[in-house]
Structure formats: structure tokens, C-alpha cells
Amino acid sequence: MLIGAHDPLAVEVTAAIRTGDLQRLQELLAAHPGLASARLGDELVNRTLLHVATDWPGHFPNGPAVVAALVAAGADVGARFTGPHAETPLHWAASCDDVAVLDTLLDLGADIEVDGSVIAGGTAIADAVAFGQWRAARRLLERGARTTLWQAAGLGELDLVAAYFAPGTPPPPTIEITEALWCACHGGQQPTAAYLRDRGGDIDWVGYDELTPLDAAVRSGHEEAAEWLRGLGARSATERT
């Protein structure tokens, strides 16, 4: 079922989800068979009601109960957005740092390793780390999510980072080490950033959002990491130009 985003039914069910009106949501689901698996939008760009429940900024009233009601009524917990990306509701919950809803989705069968993130097509933890949603990122890690080098660096998981440099293991390409150093600064993980610098990471790389590691640390409010970088002579992107 495809429903136009401005259709009265779409407007009403969206309002019920976002206000946490569980009774009205259940009435609508009962009155309109197939609504739980409906998509809102058009043929080119559309999303599910679970995407509505996990949309920015998240943390809607009764979020876990709303998600559970939708899944019980037939919503696909792993449904993908249709449009410029293929994110699932789990990706969106991670992007909002909505741990309660994230847990509910996982408990109801969401695949923690599903791909499709707007961040290089990765998993939900890619969104959480890239957008600085640290509570969600750590919960995903606790629940068994695998990490790439840059994700582990952003979280300051030095043991996971060091595993990429284990004896007998070909080291990552220098650009990947630099990207991970940038992410460590984005996450305020100075010891991890230092470890990566010692292995060839470039503290002056102009990376994501046209920011250097110093810019990333400052933007995220990580003054200790920023001071460490300044002590090494690191520059901002504006200083480099």
C-alpha cells in the first residue's frame, strides 16, 4: 500500500506515531488492514511507518510501544527507505541516538549488521559514529555490532584498533589510518588518535565536512584532544589554506 504523504490517513497516522497516541494508532491499524506495512510518499521516494517512528529527532513519546505495535500489526522491521539511500529504521534510530527504540528494533529482529547507511553504505553503527550519536554507538557495540577501523577509533576502542596492526597482519593503507585518526578526534579519543598518529596518520588531513582533525575535535567540544593536536602543530582547514 502506497499512500501519498499528504493524504489524510498518512497525516493522521503520522500524528499518532509522533505523539505516542498508542490507542489512536491501534484504532487506525485495525480500521485499515495493511496500514502497518504501508509506505508514505510516492513511487520514487517513500518510507514506512517504522521510519516515521524513528525519524529525526527521534525520542517520540511511547516510542518502543509504538514500534512494537507496528511490528505486531505486520510492519517489516528491516524495511528500507526508497529513494536516495536504503536505510532501515535501525539506521534512523541510531542516527537519533534513540537507544530505547534501537533496543526494541533489535529485540524484534532487526539485523544489527544490515547495510545501507548514508555513510558509505554501512551498518547502523556507521551512522551513530559519524553523527556523534555515542550512546547509540556504544549500545550497538554492546549488542555485538562489528566495527571498521574508523568506527572503532571514533569510539576509542583501542584494543579493536590495535588488532588492525597485529604482528603478521598487513597494516591498513595510510589513508585509512588517517581517516581513523580523524574519527578518533571527532570522538574526543586522544589516546587512540595518538596511537594512529604514531602509525602514520596525518594530523593535518582535510577530511569529512572539509575539516581537519583539529576542526573535528573543536566542533565536537573535545578540548583535550584539540589541545593535544595544537601541541603537535596541527592546523585548522582555514589555516592550511
RAURJO-V293104 format. One record per helix or strand of 3 or more residues. SS is the DSSP state (alpha for helix, beta for strand). FROM is the first residue (numbers start at 1). TO is the last residue. If there is no record, write none. Layout:
SS;FROM;TO, SS;FROM;TO
This chain:
alpha;8;19, alpha;22;31, alpha;35;37, beta;39;41, beta;46;48, alpha;49;54, alpha;63;72, alpha;89;95, alpha;99;107, alpha;124;130, alpha;134;142, alpha;149;154, alpha;158;163, alpha;174;186, alpha;190;197, alpha;208;210, alpha;213;219, alpha;223;231, alpha;237;240
